[in-house]
Amino acid sequence: MQKYECIRGVVTSLGPIAVGDIISLPADEAINLIGNGQLKIAEQVVRVAEAPKVEHRDPVISRGPKRNGR
């Protein structure tokens, strides 16, 4: 079953659902509530641990001392 996040308070076949709750509902009921702007499909974030990329850059050469006080 698909997971849905409640974005407005709503009463479903499971009972009252608070804002921010993530629930599973039958598809036909979920479609009606999504259409009414009360539910949205819950985002399933998959995080992969990776080491940060190392950038090898050429060193910046600073300018030497100015001549003649300029």
C-alpha positions in Angstrom: 0.0 0.0 0.0 1.1 3.5 -0.7 1.9 5.9 2.1 0.2 9.3 2.3 0.9 12.4 4.3 -2.0 14.4 5.8 -1.6 18.1 4.9 -5.0 19.2 6.3 -7.0 17.6 9.2 -9.3 14.9 7.8 -11.5 12.0 9.0 -10.9 8.8 7.1 -12.1 5.3 7.4 -9.3 4.9 10.0 -10.6 7.8 12.0 -9.4 11.3 12.5 -6.0 12.1 11.1 -3.8 15.0 12.2 -1.7 17.2 10.0 1.7 15.6 9.4 0.6 12.0 10.0 1.7 9.4 7.5 -0.9 6.7 6.9 -1.8 3.9 4.5 -5.2 4.0 2.9 -7.1 2.1 0.1 -6.4 3.7 -3.3 -10.0 4.8 -4.0 -10.3 6.7 -0.7 -6.8 8.2 -1.1 -7.6 9.5 -4.6 -10.6 11.4 -3.3 -8.7 12.9 -0.4 -5.8 13.9 -2.6 -8.2 15.6 -5.0 -9.7 17.6 -2.1 -6.2 18.7 -1.1 -6.1 16.9 2.2 -3.5 14.3 1.4 -0.3 14.0 -0.6 1.9 11.1 -1.4 4.5 10.8 1.3 8.1 11.3 0.0 10.3 8.4 0.7 13.8 9.9 1.0 16.6 7.5 0.4 19.9 8.7 1.7 23.2 7.3 0.6 26.2 8.0 2.7 29.0 9.1 0.4 32.3 10.8 1.1 32.5 14.4 0.0 34.2 14.9 -3.4 37.7 16.4 -3.2 38.4 19.1 -5.7 42.1 19.5 -6.7 42.6 23.0 -7.8 45.8 24.8 -8.8 47.1 27.1 -6.1 46.5 30.8 -6.5 49.7 32.7 -6.9 49.6 35.9 -5.0 51.2 39.0 -6.4 54.5 40.1 -5.1 55.2 43.5 -3.4 54.4 46.5 -5.4 57.3 48.5 -7.0 57.9 52.1 -6.4 55.2 52.3 -3.7 52.3 51.8 -6.2 
